[in-house]
Amino acid sequence: MTLSAALRDRLARNIPTVLVTVEQALGSTPRDGDAVMLVDAGAIVGTIGGGRLEHEAIQASRALLRAGASEQTLDLALGPVLDQCCGGRMVLKLERAAAATLTTLEAIERNEQARRPCVLLFGAGHVGRALAQALSLLPFDVRWIDERAHEFPDVIPPNATRIVSDKPWLLVDDAPSGAAIVAVTHGHAQDFDIVDAALRRGDCAYVGMIGSDTKRVRFRRWFEREGGDAALLDQLTCPLGGTTKIDKRPPMIAALTAAELVRALAGELEPSDVEDICEVTGCGT
């Protein structure tokens, strides 16, 4: 659930709620500016970084609600005041949420959505479904493509759009510059056509194909026979998730591939997004 959806639900049920916003982050801090979370009497949604900082924000928000106040500013030196080793300084705005707050949150989320890097995920088989799930918590715009409508689950991740196409390779041309292309379909020929289209574009941030070292060799031979420039093959990641996997189950391949996508697309993400998702994937950026 997005923060705006959570707030919409609380407003509809008349649950008093505070929006906590990081207005300023100086030095080493657990989150950057504009990080937000919601606090009501019994729950929180989102995070501004955890630890003592977040505990203080939650306590102050609930005190604000009990006092019937409308807003408050907290200026916290993390080291001297909260004994957090990151040692920076954060200014937090606490605001009792209202309809205008919801409008602001919705606008922020629309802007974030428009800036999200695009991932074209081809294939809704075992690995495709695992990868779609692995990407569901990451700030990517996922276009999930297969010609077999029945292969998609009944409920798909909120950041994914289902696309049914019997010529999926043609959709590569519709991807924005800097997109990631991931081919995990049920057929080698289809994977080859998708990767061929992606490499010939020359502007994809990531081009990956499910398979093995042997499949990569076969693709190279096919690609060169089709007139492809051998130099473009340096852009191809195959096998997905590296060559030293000790576990080839779909969830493991998906997790390692998600980490590769984070590395490839990190330049298109907000710094705070990179910090958050590297904690999940262990990508080490």
C-alpha positions in Angstrom: 0.0 0.0 0.0 1.3 3.4 -0.9 1.5 6.2 1.7 -1.3 8.1 0.0 -3.6 5.0 0.0 -2.9 4.5 3.7 -3.7 8.1 4.4 -6.8 8.1 2.3 -8.0 5.1 4.3 -7.3 6.8 7.6 -9.0 10.0 6.6 -12.1 8.1 5.5 -12.2 6.4 8.9 -11.5 9.6 10.8 -8.3 8.2 12.3 -6.1 11.2 13.5 -2.8 10.9 11.7 0.5 12.8 11.5 2.6 13.1 8.4 6.3 13.2 9.3 8.6 14.7 6.7 12.4 15.0 6.7 12.8 18.6 5.8 16.6 18.7 6.1 19.3 16.1 6.4 22.8 17.3 7.2 25.9 15.1 7.3 25.6 11.3 7.8 21.9 10.5 8.3 19.8 7.4 7.9 17.5 9.0 5.3 17.8 12.0 2.9 15.4 15.0 2.7 11.8 14.4 1.7 11.5 10.9 3.3 8.1 10.6 4.9 6.0 8.4 7.2 2.6 8.3 8.7 1.9 7.9 12.4 -1.4 7.3 14.2 -2.1 6.2 17.8 -1.5 2.6 17.0 0.5 2.2 13.8 3.1 3.7 11.5 3.4 3.5 7.7 6.7 4.1 6.0 10.0 5.1 7.6 12.3 8.0 8.1 15.3 5.8 9.0 14.5 3.8 12.1 16.3 3.7 15.4 16.1 6.4 18.1 15.4 9.1 15.5 12.2 7.3 14.4 11.2 6.5 18.0 11.4 10.2 18.9 9.4 11.2 15.9 6.7 8.6 16.7 6.5 9.7 20.3 6.3 13.4 19.4 3.7 12.7 16.7 1.4 10.9 19.2 1.9 13.7 21.7 0.9 16.2 19.1 -2.3 14.2 18.4 -3.1 14.0 22.1 -2.6 17.7 22.5 -4.8 18.5 19.5 -2.0 20.6 17.9 -1.6 21.0 14.1 2.2 20.9 13.5 5.6 20.8 15.1 9.3 21.0 14.0 12.0 18.7 15.5 15.6 19.6 15.1 17.7 16.6 16.2 21.4 16.2 16.3 21.7 12.4 16.0 24.9 11.9 17.8 24.7 14.2 20.9 20.9 14.0 21.4 20.0 10.5 20.2 23.3 8.6 20.5 23.1 7.4 16.9 26.6 6.7 15.5 25.7 8.3 12.1 26.1 11.6 13.8 24.3 13.9 11.3 21.5 16.4 11.9 17.9 16.1 10.8 15.0 18.5 10.8 11.6 16.9 10.9 8.2 18.4 10.2 5.2 16.9 12.0 1.9 17.8 10.5 -1.6 16.7 11.4 -2.9 15.2 8.2 -5.9 16.6 6.3 -7.3 16.5 2.8 -4.6 18.9 1.6 -1.9 16.5 3.0 -3.4 13.7 0.9 -3.3 15.9 -2.2 0.4 16.7 -1.6 1.3 13.1 -1.0 -0.5 12.0 -4.2 1.4 14.6 -6.2 4.7 13.5 -4.7 4.0 9.8 -5.6 3.0 10.7 -9.2 6.3 12.6 -9.6 8.2 9.7 -8.2 6.4 7.3 -10.5 7.3 9.3 -13.5 11.0 9.3 -12.6 11.2 5.6 -11.9 13.6 3.6 -14.2 11.8 1.3 -16.6 12.3 -2.5 -16.6 10.9 -4.6 -19.4 10.5 -8.1 -18.0 9.9 -10.6 -20.8 8.5 -13.9 -19.5 5.8 -15.0 -17.0 7.2 -18.4 -16.2 8.8 -19.6 -13.0 11.7 -17.2 -13.1 9.7 -14.3 -14.5 7.1 -14.6 -11.7 9.9 -14.8 -9.1 11.6 -11.8 -10.6 8.4 -9.7 -10.7 8.0 -10.5 -7.0 11.6 -9.6 -6.2 11.1 -6.2 -8.0 7.8 -5.5 -6.3 9.4 -3.6 -3.4 11.8 -1.6 -5.6 11.2 1.8 -7.1 11.0 0.5 -10.7 8.3 0.8 -13.4 8.0 -2.8 -14.5 6.4 -3.7 -17.9 5.8 -7.5 -17.6 5.4 -9.1 -21.0 4.3 -12.5 -22.2 2.2 -13.8 -25.1 0.5 -16.3 -22.7 -2.1 -14.4 -20.8 -2.9 -17.4 -18.6 0.7 -17.5 -17.2 0.3 -14.2 -15.3 -0.9 -14.5 -11.7 -4.3 -13.2 -10.8 -2.7 -10.4 -8.8 0.4 -8.7 -10.1 2.8 -6.4 -8.2 1.6 -2.8 -7.9 4.6 -1.4 -9.8 4.1 -3.8 -12.7 1.9 -3.5 -15.8 0.8 -6.7 -17.5 1.2 -6.7 -21.3 0.1 -9.6 -23.5 1.9 -9.7 -26.9 2.6 -12.4 -29.5 5.5 -10.4 -30.8 7.2 -9.2 -27.6 10.5 -8.2 -29.2 8.7 -5.4 -31.0 8.0 -3.8 -27.6 11.8 -3.2 -27.0 11.6 -0.2 -29.4 8.9 1.4 -27.2 11.1 1.4 -24.1 12.5 4.7 -22.9 16.3 5.4 -23.2 18.2 3.9 -20.2 15.6 1.1 -19.7 16.6 -2.4 -18.5 15.7 -5.4 -20.7 15.4 -8.8 -19.1 14.6 -11.9 -21.2 13.4 -14.9 -19.3 10.9 -16.4 -21.7 10.1 -20.0 -22.4 11.9 -20.1 -25.7 15.5 -19.5 -26.8 14.5 -18.1 -30.2 12.2 -15.5 -28.5 15.0 -14.6 -26.0 17.4 -14.1 -28.9 15.0 -11.8 -30.7 14.4 -9.7 -27.6 18.1 -9.4 -26.8 19.0 -8.7 -30.4 16.5 -5.8 -30.5 17.9 -4.4 -27.2 21.6 -4.6 -28.1 21.0 -2.9 -31.5 19.3 0.0 -29.7 22.6 0.7 -27.9 21.0 2.8 -25.1 19.8 0.2 -22.6 21.1 0.4 -19.1 21.0 -3.4 -18.8 20.4 -6.3 -21.2 20.0 -9.7 -19.5 19.1 -13.1 -20.7 18.3 -16.3 -18.8 20.6 -19.2 -19.6 24.1 -20.5 -19.2 27.6 -19.9 -20.6 26.7 -22.3 -23.4 23.5 -20.3 -24.3 25.6 -17.1 -24.4 28.0 -18.7 -26.9 25.1 -19.9 -29.1 23.6 -16.4 -29.0 26.9 -14.8 -30.0 27.1 -17.1 -33.0 23.5 -16.4 -34.0 23.9 -12.6 -33.4 27.0 -12.4 -35.6 25.3 -14.5 -38.4 22.4 -12.0 -38.3 24.8 -9.1 -38.9 25.1 -8.0 -35.2 28.2 -6.1 -34.1 30.3 -8.4 -31.8 31.3 -5.3 -29.8 27.7 -4.9 -28.6 27.9 -8.3 -26.8 29.8 -6.6 -24.0 26.5 -5.1 -23.0 24.9 -8.5 -22.5 24.5 -10.1 -19.1 24.1 -13.9 -19.5 23.7 -15.9 -17.3 21.5 -13.7 -15.2 22.8 -13.2 -11.6 26.4 -14.1 -12.4 28.1 -17.4 -13.2 28.8 -18.6 -9.7 25.3 -19.4 -8.5 25.2 -22.3 -6.1 21.4 -22.3 -6.1 19.5 -22.2 -9.4 16.0 -22.1 -7.9 13.9 -19.2 -9.4 13.8 -17.1 -6.2 17.6 -17.2 -6.0 18.1 -16.2 -9.6 15.5 -13.5 -9.2 17.3 -12.1 -6.1 20.7 -12.0 -7.8 19.2 -10.5 -10.9 17.4 -7.8 -8.9 20.8 -6.9 -7.4 22.2 -6.5 -10.9 19.4 -4.3 -11.9 19.9 -2.1 -8.9 23.6 -1.6 -9.9 22.7 -0.9 -13.5 19.9 1.5 -12.7 21.4 3.2 -9.6 22.3 6.3 -11.6 18.6 6.8 -12.4 17.4 6.5 -8.8 17.2 9.0 -6.0 20.1 8.5 -3.5 17.7 7.5 -0.7 16.1 4.8 -3.0 19.6 3.3 -3.6 20.3 3.2 0.1 17.0 1.5 0.8 17.1 -1.1 -1.9 20.7 -2.0 -1.3 19.7 -3.0 2.2 17.2 -5.4 0.6 19.4 -6.8 -2.2 22.9 -6.6 -0.7 24.1 -5.1 -3.9 27.0 -3.3 -2.3 26.7 0.0 -4.3 
